C-alpha cells in the first residue's frame, strides 16, 4: 500500500482502486480500517477511490500523541494526503463519523474542495445530532423482523458501563436495511477493523465547535451531496435535510430501504446518485419524485435539443450525435427512469416515460425544444407531442414503435444473467403495452402539431417499416426518411443520421 508522511511525522497508508478521477474517501467507525468501504458498491467503476486508513487503523502507523485521534486533529492528515497526491482540489467523501472530518476539512480549506459527499454522516461538527430517543424511535421500522425483540431488549439493557465494542455489536442489526448474510458478514468485520482504544477519542471534548464551523461552511462554493438511508437511525433523513441547510449548495438523496451502510444494502441504488453527482457532465432533476440524470453540452444560449434513448440504453448512446449537435445547439441527453444513472422506481410504461419527459421539459424550461428520440423513447416523445402539443417544437422519431397490436404477440422475455445497466422490469412492462397498446395512442396521431421527421431503418430493422410509413402519414405534415441501417440508425450510421436531421432543420 502507498504511504505518505503527515504533519506530525506519522506515516499514513491508503488504498487505491478503480478508474477515473480520484475520489478521496474517509472511513467512519469512528477509527475503523477503510477496508470496510470495499469498492463502495461498485463506485470504483466510475472513480479512482483513494481510501485513507486513519492514523492508528489498518496499515497506518500509531501516532506518538494519542490526542491526535480526535477528529479535528485529523484535518491535517486529509490536507497532507491532498498535497501528497498533487491535487489542487479534491472530491471528498466521508462516511458516518468521518463525515465530521470531511466537514471540518471543508470548513478549514473550502478552496480545496471540488465536491463533497457525505454518506449517512453524523453531523456533530455542524451541531446536528441524534438523541437516544430519536434513535430508539427510528429503529422501530424493524419491529416486524424476527430478530427485533431480542435486539430491542439488548438495546434497552445498554448502560453507562457497557463496553463500546459491545454497544456496536448490539446496534449492528439496526444499521442495515436488511439483516441478511451480507450485512452480518460486513458487520462482523467491525470487531477486527476498529481501533477500539482510539475510538472514544475521536469525538472527544473540544473536537467540535459548531457555530464557527457553520459560518466557515458558508464560504463553501462547491456542490455537496448528502446521502441518507431511509431506515437509518442516525442520521435520520430529517436530520440529513437539516444538515443540508447549512451548505450553500447541497442536495439530499434518501436511498429507499437502506440503513447506515447503503452500498451494502443496495449497491446499484447507492452508486447511481453518487456517480451522477460526481460526474461534472451529468446533472439531475426530480420529476414526480423520480431523480433523472441528464448530460448537457453546447452553448447555454443556443437552441435546445433533447435526446431520448431507447429501451435498455442511456444518454451515452448519443455521444457522437451530441458532440456534433453541440456546435450550434444546447444539447440535453436524458437517462429515462430505470436507465443509466436515473432512479429505478419500479413503475414503467410508455405513459410513464411520456409524463416524465414532459415533466423534464417543464422543469428545465425547455418548452418548444426539438426532441430527437429513438425506439422506446420515440414512443414516449410521440405520445407527449400528441397530448401536449405546445411542449415540443420539432420532433424526430427514429424507429418509433408502431403502437398497433402485435400478432403474434411478443412472448415473455427471459432476463439475462448478471447485472444489467437498466431495470429489467422495464422489459415485461413495455412488452405488454406493445402487445396490446392503448388504441388512442395511434388514433390520436393527428393531434401532433410539431413538424415531425420519421426515420426508418429499412428491412433489417425489427420494426415493421410499413407501419412507420403509416405513422408518418397519420401525423400531419410528417416526413419519412429511410436509411438502410437497421434499428440503431444513430449508432451504426451516425453520418447519415446527422445529415437527415440537419436537412430537417436542426
Backbone torsions as a table, in degrees:
resi	resn	phi	psi	omega
1	UNK	NA	138.8	177.2
2	UNK	-68.6	152.1	-179.5
3	UNK	-135.3	166.7	174.5
4	UNK	-152.1	163.6	179.8
5	UNK	-100.1	128.1	-179.0
6	UNK	-93.1	-174.4	-167.6
7	UNK	-60.0	-28.3	-177.1
8	UNK	-106.3	14.6	178.0
9	UNK	88.0	2.9	177.8
10	UNK	-79.5	132.9	179.3
11	UNK	-86.3	121.0	-178.9
12	UNK	-111.2	147.8	-178.4
13	UNK	-114.6	156.4	176.3
14	UNK	-148.3	155.7	178.5
15	UNK	-106.3	150.5	177.8
16	UNK	-128.7	127.7	174.7
17	UNK	-152.5	147.7	176.1
18	UNK	109.8	-171.1	-176.9
19	UNK	-134.3	149.9	175.7
20	UNK	105.3	-164.8	-179.6
21	UNK	-63.6	148.0	-179.4
22	UNK	-67.6	142.7	170.7
23	UNK	-126.9	111.5	179.9
24	UNK	-78.0	124.8	-174.5
25	UNK	-117.2	128.9	-179.4
26	UNK	-109.1	125.8	-176.8
27	UNK	-83.8	146.0	179.0
28	UNK	-93.2	-137.7	-179.0
29	UNK	129.1	-73.5	-1.4
30	UNK	-75.2	163.6	176.3
31	UNK	64.7	45.0	176.5
32	UNK	-108.7	140.3	174.6
33	UNK	-49.9	134.5	-177.0
34	UNK	-66.2	-7.9	179.6
35	UNK	-58.0	-27.9	-177.3
36	UNK	-68.0	-18.3	177.9
37	UNK	-72.4	-22.1	-178.7
38	UNK	56.4	-133.1	175.1
39	UNK	-105.3	21.7	180.0
40	UNK	52.2	49.7	173.0
41	UNK	72.1	13.1	-177.8
42	UNK	107.2	7.0	177.0
43	UNK	-61.8	-23.0	178.7
44	UNK	-64.0	-15.3	175.1
45	UNK	-73.9	-15.7	-177.4
46	UNK	-110.6	-28.6	-177.3
47	UNK	-140.3	156.2	171.1
48	UNK	-83.3	113.7	-178.6
49	UNK	-83.5	126.5	174.0
50	UNK	-109.2	100.9	-170.6
51	UNK	-100.9	108.3	-175.8
52	UNK	-82.9	127.5	166.9
53	UNK	-82.9	113.6	180.0
54	UNK	-59.4	155.5	178.1
55	UNK	-49.3	133.0	178.9
56	UNK	80.2	6.8	177.7
57	UNK	-126.7	157.6	176.7
58	UNK	53.1	-129.0	-178.2
59	UNK	-91.8	2.3	179.3
60	UNK	-80.7	151.7	-177.1
61	UNK	-75.4	156.4	174.1
62	UNK	-79.5	129.2	-178.1
63	UNK	-73.5	157.2	177.5
64	UNK	-67.7	-32.2	-177.7
65	UNK	-108.4	108.6	179.5
66	UNK	-60.9	-20.6	178.4
67	UNK	-64.0	-19.2	-179.3
68	UNK	-78.5	-1.0	172.2
69	UNK	-71.4	-17.4	-178.7
70	UNK	-61.9	142.3	-171.9
71	UNK	-52.2	-49.9	-176.0
72	UNK	-65.9	-25.3	179.6
73	UNK	-76.8	-10.5	179.1
74	UNK	-95.3	-2.6	176.7
75	UNK	-58.6	-38.4	178.9
76	UNK	-63.6	-27.6	177.9
77	UNK	-68.1	-39.6	179.2
78	UNK	-66.4	-41.5	179.1
79	UNK	-66.5	-38.0	177.6
80	UNK	-64.7	-37.3	177.9
81	UNK	-66.5	-43.0	178.1
82	UNK	-57.5	-47.2	-179.7
83	UNK	-64.1	-40.2	178.8
84	UNK	-61.3	-38.2	-179.6
85	UNK	-77.0	-11.7	179.0
86	UNK	72.3	30.4	-178.1
87	UNK	-101.0	129.7	176.8
88	UNK	-69.0	-42.2	178.0
89	UNK	-136.3	152.6	-176.6
90	UNK	-126.4	150.9	164.0
91	UNK	-90.5	126.6	-170.1
92	UNK	-126.1	130.8	176.9
93	UNK	-120.9	132.0	175.3
94	UNK	-126.3	132.9	179.2
95	UNK	-107.6	137.5	171.9
96	UNK	54.3	-124.2	-177.8
97	UNK	-58.6	-31.4	-178.5
98	UNK	-72.1	-11.5	171.0
99	UNK	-60.4	-32.7	175.9
100	UNK	-64.0	-42.3	178.3
101	UNK	-63.8	-42.2	178.8
102	UNK	-62.5	-39.8	179.1
103	UNK	-67.0	-44.0	179.2
104	UNK	-63.5	-38.0	177.4
105	UNK	-64.9	-44.2	179.9
106	UNK	-63.1	-35.8	178.9
107	UNK	-69.3	-37.1	-178.6
108	UNK	-79.9	-31.2	-175.4
109	UNK	-133.7	59.5	-177.0
110	UNK	-59.0	-29.6	-178.6
111	UNK	-72.5	-12.4	-178.8
112	UNK	-94.8	-5.3	-176.7
113	UNK	-96.6	122.7	172.9
114	UNK	-90.9	-39.2	173.4
115	UNK	-157.1	156.2	-175.7
116	UNK	-133.6	128.9	178.0
117	UNK	-120.6	122.5	178.7
118	UNK	-114.2	114.9	-174.8
119	UNK	-105.3	120.6	-178.7
120	UNK	35.0	54.9	-166.7
121	UNK	-100.9	124.9	171.0
122	UNK	-59.2	139.1	-173.5
123	UNK	-115.8	39.2	179.2
124	UNK	-59.8	-34.9	-178.8
125	UNK	-61.6	-22.2	179.6
126	UNK	-104.1	2.4	-179.6
127	UNK	81.8	15.5	177.5
128	UNK	-107.0	110.0	-176.0
129	UNK	-132.0	154.6	175.0
130	UNK	-91.1	138.4	171.8
131	UNK	-87.1	162.7	176.8
132	UNK	-59.9	-36.4	-179.8
133	UNK	-64.9	-41.5	179.3
134	UNK	-65.3	-40.5	179.8
135	UNK	-66.0	-44.3	179.9
136	UNK	-60.2	-38.4	179.5
137	UNK	-69.3	-41.7	-176.7
138	UNK	-63.0	-38.0	-174.7
139	UNK	-76.6	-4.3	175.7
140	UNK	-65.2	-12.4	176.3
141	UNK	-59.8	-21.3	-178.8
142	UNK	-95.2	11.3	-172.5
143	UNK	-60.5	-22.2	-179.5
144	UNK	-90.3	2.9	-179.6
145	UNK	-83.4	144.6	-176.3
146	UNK	-63.5	-26.0	-178.5
147	UNK	-86.0	-5.9	-171.5
148	UNK	-63.8	-48.7	-176.7
149	UNK	-55.8	-46.1	179.6
150	UNK	-67.1	-41.9	178.9
151	UNK	-64.0	-39.4	-179.3
152	UNK	-67.5	-40.0	178.0
153	UNK	-61.8	-40.2	178.8
154	UNK	-66.5	-38.6	177.0
155	UNK	-61.0	-46.6	-177.0
156	UNK	-67.2	-20.3	-178.9
157	UNK	-87.9	-5.8	179.6
158	UNK	-63.9	131.2	179.3
159	UNK	-127.9	-178.1	-177.4
160	UNK	-65.6	-21.0	-179.0
161	UNK	-98.3	5.4	179.1
162	UNK	-72.9	125.3	179.9
163	UNK	-59.4	147.0	-176.3
164	UNK	-58.1	-42.8	-177.8
165	UNK	-66.4	-30.3	176.6
166	UNK	-71.1	-36.8	176.9
167	UNK	-60.8	-44.5	-179.9
168	UNK	-64.8	-36.8	179.1
169	UNK	-64.6	-42.6	179.8
170	UNK	-66.7	-41.0	-175.0
171	UNK	-77.0	-15.8	-171.8
172	UNK	-52.5	-48.4	-177.6
173	UNK	-60.5	-25.3	-178.7
174	UNK	-83.7	-3.2	-175.7
175	UNK	-94.6	-2.1	-176.9
176	UNK	-125.0	153.1	176.8
177	UNK	-65.8	-32.2	177.3
178	UNK	-137.3	130.4	178.7
179	UNK	-90.0	65.4	-177.8
180	UNK	-99.7	-170.8	-176.2
181	UNK	-62.6	-39.8	-179.7
182	UNK	-64.6	-41.2	179.2
183	UNK	-67.2	-41.2	-178.8
184	UNK	-65.0	-39.4	177.9
185	UNK	-65.9	-42.4	179.5
186	UNK	-63.2	-42.2	-178.9
187	UNK	-69.0	-37.1	-177.5
188	UNK	-61.9	-29.9	-178.9
189	UNK	-68.8	-17.1	-178.4
190	UNK	-59.2	-34.8	-177.5
191	UNK	-58.7	-43.0	-176.9
192	UNK	-91.4	-15.6	-175.1
193	UNK	-94.1	-11.4	-175.4
194	UNK	-101.1	137.9	172.0
195	UNK	-85.6	92.7	-171.8
196	UNK	-68.1	-28.0	178.6
197	UNK	-71.5	-32.6	-177.2
198	UNK	-86.6	-24.9	-172.7
199	UNK	-55.6	-43.2	-178.5
200	UNK	-62.4	-26.5	-177.8
201	UNK	-74.9	-22.1	-172.3
202	UNK	-58.0	-48.4	179.1
203	UNK	-96.5	23.6	-173.7
204	UNK	-62.2	167.5	-177.9
205	UNK	-56.0	131.2	179.8
206	UNK	93.7	-5.3	-177.7
207	UNK	-67.5	-32.9	-172.4
208	UNK	-129.5	142.2	172.6
209	UNK	-136.4	86.1	-166.8
210	UNK	-57.3	-41.2	-174.5
211	UNK	-62.5	-51.6	176.0
212	UNK	-60.2	-35.1	179.2
213	UNK	-65.3	-43.2	179.4
214	UNK	-63.3	-39.1	178.6
215	UNK	-66.0	-42.0	-179.5
216	UNK	-65.9	-37.6	179.8
217	UNK	-64.3	-23.5	177.4
218	UNK	-62.2	-17.7	178.6
219	UNK	-91.4	-0.1	-177.0
220	UNK	-80.5	114.5	180.0
221	UNK	-94.2	-6.9	-179.0
222	UNK	-73.9	150.5	175.9
223	UNK	-71.6	148.8	-177.6
224	UNK	-129.1	132.8	173.3
225	UNK	-112.3	125.1	175.7
226	UNK	-112.8	113.5	-177.9
227	UNK	-106.1	121.4	180.0
228	UNK	-114.2	153.2	173.9
229	UNK	-93.9	135.9	-178.0
230	UNK	-55.7	-36.2	-175.3
231	UNK	-101.6	7.3	-176.8
232	UNK	-73.1	134.2	178.2
233	UNK	-86.6	-17.9	179.4
234	UNK	-161.1	105.6	1.5
235	UNK	-85.0	150.0	171.4
236	UNK	-75.8	162.8	175.5
237	UNK	-55.2	-35.0	179.0
238	UNK	-65.7	-38.6	178.6
239	UNK	-71.1	-34.2	174.9
240	UNK	-62.1	-42.8	178.3
241	UNK	-63.7	-38.3	177.4
242	UNK	-63.3	-43.7	179.2
243	UNK	-63.1	-34.3	-177.4
244	UNK	-63.6	-27.1	-178.3
245	UNK	-67.0	-17.2	-179.1
246	UNK	-76.2	-29.0	-174.8
247	UNK	-88.3	140.1	178.3
248	UNK	-63.2	-34.8	-175.4
249	UNK	-134.6	83.1	-177.5
250	UNK	-130.7	147.1	172.0
251	UNK	-129.2	150.4	-178.8
252	UNK	-114.1	133.4	172.8
253	UNK	-121.8	127.4	176.3
254	UNK	-105.1	117.2	-178.2
255	UNK	-83.3	118.0	-178.0
256	UNK	-60.4	138.5	174.0
257	UNK	70.0	9.8	-175.7
258	UNK	-103.2	153.6	174.4
259	UNK	-106.6	-136.2	-174.2
260	UNK	-81.3	-15.2	-179.6
261	UNK	-123.9	73.1	-168.5
262	UNK	-64.4	-27.6	179.0
263	UNK	-72.2	-20.3	175.2
264	UNK	-81.2	-38.9	-178.0
265	UNK	-68.2	-44.2	-179.6
266	UNK	-156.8	94.9	-173.7
267	UNK	-59.7	-45.4	-176.2
268	UNK	-66.1	-41.3	179.3
269	UNK	-65.7	-26.8	176.3
270	UNK	-76.8	-46.4	-173.1
271	UNK	-67.3	-38.5	-173.3
272	UNK	-56.5	-55.8	-178.0
273	UNK	-68.5	-33.4	-179.2
274	UNK	-69.8	-45.6	178.7
275	UNK	-62.4	-40.5	178.8
276	UNK	-63.9	-42.6	179.8
277	UNK	-63.5	-39.6	-175.2
278	UNK	-79.0	-18.3	-179.5
279	UNK	-84.1	114.2	-176.7
280	UNK	-64.8	-17.8	179.1
281	UNK	-86.2	-7.7	-175.6
282	UNK	-108.8	136.4	173.1
283	UNK	-123.7	169.2	-179.2
284	UNK	-134.5	153.6	174.5
285	UNK	-146.0	144.0	179.4
286	UNK	-102.0	124.4	179.7
287	UNK	-123.0	116.8	-179.4
288	UNK	52.2	41.3	176.8
289	UNK	81.7	-0.7	179.5
290	UNK	-105.0	126.1	-178.9
291	UNK	-84.4	116.3	-178.5
292	UNK	-107.3	135.8	174.7
293	UNK	-97.5	148.1	175.6
294	UNK	-152.0	154.5	179.2
295	UNK	-108.7	143.2	-175.9
296	UNK	-124.6	140.2	175.6
297	UNK	-151.0	157.7	175.8
298	UNK	97.3	166.6	-177.4
299	UNK	-61.8	140.2	-176.7
300	UNK	-62.2	-31.6	-175.9
301	UNK	-94.8	8.5	-179.1
302	UNK	-82.5	167.2	179.0
303	UNK	-62.2	133.2	-177.0
304	UNK	-81.9	142.5	172.0
305	UNK	-136.7	134.4	-177.5
306	UNK	-111.1	126.2	-178.9
307	UNK	-104.8	128.2	-175.3
308	UNK	-124.0	121.9	-173.8
309	UNK	-80.9	173.8	177.4
310	UNK	-93.8	-177.6	-176.5
311	UNK	-64.9	133.3	177.8
312	UNK	82.3	-2.7	-179.4
313	UNK	-110.6	-166.9	179.3
314	UNK	-157.7	-171.9	-174.5
315	UNK	-59.7	-24.1	-178.3
316	UNK	-65.3	-20.5	179.4
317	UNK	-63.4	-19.2	-176.9
318	UNK	-97.9	10.1	-171.4
319	UNK	-51.8	-50.4	-177.5
320	UNK	-69.7	-41.3	179.7
321	UNK	-65.6	-44.0	-178.5
322	UNK	-62.8	-39.1	-179.5
323	UNK	-61.9	-38.5	178.6
324	UNK	-71.7	-47.2	-177.2
325	UNK	-66.4	-27.4	-177.1
326	UNK	-67.1	-11.1	177.5
327	UNK	-64.9	-31.9	-178.3
328	UNK	-140.7	17.1	177.2
329	UNK	-136.3	157.7	165.4
330	UNK	-92.7	111.5	-169.9
331	UNK	-102.0	129.8	176.6
332	UNK	-119.9	115.1	178.1
333	UNK	-111.6	114.6	-170.9
334	UNK	-97.4	150.0	164.6
335	UNK	-97.5	111.4	176.6
336	UNK	-65.7	160.2	178.9
337	UNK	-49.8	141.3	179.8
338	UNK	80.0	-0.2	-177.0
339	UNK	-125.4	154.0	172.9
340	UNK	53.9	-129.9	-176.9
341	UNK	-97.2	8.0	178.2
342	UNK	-82.9	164.7	179.8
343	UNK	-62.4	158.7	176.5
344	UNK	-119.6	82.4	-172.6
345	UNK	-74.3	-13.6	178.0
346	UNK	91.4	-10.0	177.5
347	UNK	-111.0	122.4	-174.0
348	UNK	-140.3	151.3	176.1
349	UNK	170.2	161.4	179.8
350	UNK	-59.2	-34.6	178.5
351	UNK	-69.2	-35.4	176.0
352	UNK	-65.5	-45.3	178.7
353	UNK	-63.9	-38.9	176.7
354	UNK	-58.0	-50.0	-175.3
355	UNK	-66.3	-38.8	-179.1
356	UNK	-75.1	-28.7	174.2
357	UNK	-65.4	-42.2	175.6
358	UNK	-63.2	-41.6	178.1
359	UNK	-62.7	-37.9	178.4
360	UNK	-65.1	-44.7	179.3
361	UNK	-59.7	-41.2	-179.7
362	UNK	-69.8	-44.3	-177.2
363	UNK	-63.2	-34.8	-177.7
364	UNK	-94.0	3.5	179.4
365	UNK	67.3	39.1	-174.3
366	UNK	-108.6	25.8	176.5
367	UNK	-56.6	130.2	-178.5
368	UNK	89.2	3.5	179.6
369	UNK	-70.6	155.5	169.8
370	UNK	-75.2	135.1	177.6
371	UNK	-116.5	122.3	177.2
372	UNK	-113.4	119.5	-170.9
373	UNK	-138.5	148.1	-176.4
374	UNK	-117.2	135.1	167.9
375	UNK	52.6	-118.9	-180.0
376	UNK	-55.2	-42.5	178.3
377	UNK	-64.0	-33.3	177.1
378	UNK	-67.0	-36.5	175.7
379	UNK	-61.5	-43.5	178.8
380	UNK	-64.6	-41.9	-178.8
381	UNK	-66.4	-40.1	178.9
382	UNK	-63.7	-42.5	178.5
383	UNK	-65.9	-37.1	177.6
384	UNK	-65.3	-43.2	-177.4
385	UNK	-64.9	-28.3	178.0
386	UNK	-84.4	-30.0	-179.8
387	UNK	-81.5	-41.3	-178.2
388	UNK	-129.5	75.9	-172.9
389	UNK	-56.7	-31.7	-177.1
390	UNK	-71.8	-12.6	-177.4
391	UNK	-78.0	-30.8	-171.8
392	UNK	-107.2	125.8	179.5
393	UNK	-80.8	-55.0	175.3
394	UNK	-133.5	155.1	-172.1
395	UNK	-135.8	126.6	174.0
396	UNK	-117.6	119.2	-178.6
397	UNK	-110.8	105.6	178.8
398	UNK	-94.8	113.4	176.0
399	UNK	51.6	52.0	-179.0
400	UNK	-70.6	151.3	174.5
401	UNK	-64.9	147.6	-175.4
402	UNK	-76.5	-24.9	-176.5
403	UNK	56.5	42.3	168.4
404	UNK	-121.6	144.5	-177.3
405	UNK	-53.4	134.0	-178.6
406	UNK	-82.9	133.5	179.7
407	UNK	-137.0	106.1	4.1
408	UNK	-76.7	158.9	178.6
409	UNK	-70.0	158.3	176.1
410	UNK	-65.9	134.0	175.8
411	UNK	-73.1	166.5	178.2
412	UNK	-60.9	129.2	-179.0
413	UNK	-83.1	145.9	179.3
414	UNK	-101.1	128.9	-177.7
415	UNK	-66.6	131.7	175.7
416	UNK	-66.2	158.7	176.6
417	UNK	-71.4	153.1	172.7
418	UNK	85.6	176.1	-179.1
419	UNK	-69.1	149.7	179.7
420	UNK	-121.6	151.6	178.9
421	UNK	-82.3	13.0	178.2
422	UNK	-153.0	168.1	-179.0
423	UNK	-82.3	118.7	-176.2
424	UNK	-59.5	-25.4	-179.6
425	UNK	-58.7	-20.3	177.3
426	UNK	-62.2	-36.9	-172.7
427	UNK	-65.4	-56.3	-179.9
428	UNK	-64.3	-32.4	-179.3
429	UNK	-66.1	-47.0	-178.3
430	UNK	-77.4	-30.8	175.5
431	UNK	-61.5	-40.2	179.5
432	UNK	-62.0	-39.0	179.5
433	UNK	-72.9	-31.8	176.5
434	UNK	-71.0	-34.5	177.9
435	UNK	-67.6	-38.9	-177.4
436	UNK	-139.4	73.5	-176.3
437	UNK	-70.1	157.2	172.6
438	UNK	-60.0	123.5	-177.0
439	UNK	-57.4	-28.3	-178.0
440	UNK	-68.9	-22.5	-177.6
441	UNK	-60.9	-38.3	178.5
442	UNK	-89.9	-35.8	-176.6
443	UNK	-65.5	-28.1	-176.2
444	UNK	-93.7	18.3	-179.8
445	UNK	-58.4	-29.9	-179.5
446	UNK	-66.8	-12.6	179.1
447	UNK	-78.5	-11.5	179.0
448	UNK	-73.4	122.7	179.4
449	UNK	-107.2	-13.3	-178.9
450	UNK	-69.8	138.8	169.7
451	UNK	-53.5	128.0	-169.4
452	UNK	-127.1	135.8	172.6
453	UNK	-114.6	123.3	176.1
454	UNK	-103.3	121.3	179.7
455	UNK	-104.7	126.3	-179.7
456	UNK	-113.3	141.6	-174.1
457	UNK	-92.0	1.3	176.3
458	UNK	87.3	-173.6	-171.0
459	UNK	-64.5	-21.8	179.7
460	UNK	-81.3	-4.6	176.8
461	UNK	-80.5	149.7	176.7
462	UNK	-82.0	-11.2	178.9
463	UNK	-80.7	128.2	179.2
464	UNK	-58.4	118.0	-174.8
465	UNK	-69.8	-29.6	177.5
466	UNK	-67.6	-30.9	178.1
467	UNK	-71.1	-34.7	175.8
468	UNK	-65.5	-38.1	176.9
469	UNK	-64.0	-39.9	177.4
470	UNK	-64.5	-41.9	179.2
471	UNK	-59.6	-45.2	178.6
472	UNK	-61.9	-33.3	178.7
473	UNK	-73.8	-28.8	-178.0
474	UNK	-79.4	-26.4	179.9
475	UNK	-86.7	121.2	-176.1
476	UNK	-54.7	123.9	174.9
477	UNK	74.5	6.5	-177.1
478	UNK	-69.0	149.1	176.7
479	UNK	-108.8	142.6	176.7
480	UNK	-113.4	127.5	176.2
481	UNK	-126.4	126.4	178.3
482	UNK	-102.3	131.6	176.2
483	UNK	-127.0	118.4	-175.2
484	UNK	-73.7	80.9	-173.5
485	UNK	-135.4	-5.6	-173.8
486	UNK	84.2	-163.8	-171.6
487	UNK	-71.8	-33.4	-174.6
488	UNK	-98.8	66.4	-175.5
489	UNK	-60.4	-46.6	-173.5
490	UNK	-68.5	-20.5	179.3
491	UNK	-93.0	-42.9	-174.9
492	UNK	-87.0	-26.8	179.5
493	UNK	-133.8	61.3	-174.5
494	UNK	-61.2	-34.1	-179.6
495	UNK	-63.3	-46.8	179.5
496	UNK	-67.9	-35.7	177.7
497	UNK	-62.1	-48.3	-179.8
498	UNK	-63.9	-39.7	179.1
499	UNK	-61.1	-39.5	-178.5
500	UNK	-68.1	-43.8	-177.5
501	UNK	-76.3	-29.0	174.9
502	UNK	-66.6	-41.8	178.9
503	UNK	-64.6	-29.3	178.9
504	UNK	-71.3	-17.3	176.7
505	UNK	123.7	5.0	177.7
506	UNK	-77.2	NA	NA
